[in-house]
C-alpha cells in the first residue's frame, strides 16, 4: 500500500468524523460525496481521498 500524503489522511479523517453516513465501501459513491462535501478541484487528490476513505471503511467493516 502506498503511503498517502498527510493532507489526504487529515481531510479523509475529518470527512469521516463529520459525515460518517455519507461514505461506504464503494469507491464511486465515495468519490461523488468527496466532490459534494469539499472544494477539492484536483481529480487526482479527490480520488486519493475517496480511495483512502474506501480503504478505511472496508477495514473497519472487515474487523467488525
Buried (B, 14 or more C-beta within 10 A) or exposed (E): EEEBEEEBBEBBEEBBEEEEEBBBBBBEBBBBBBBEBBEBEEEEBBBBBBBBBBBBBBEEEEEE
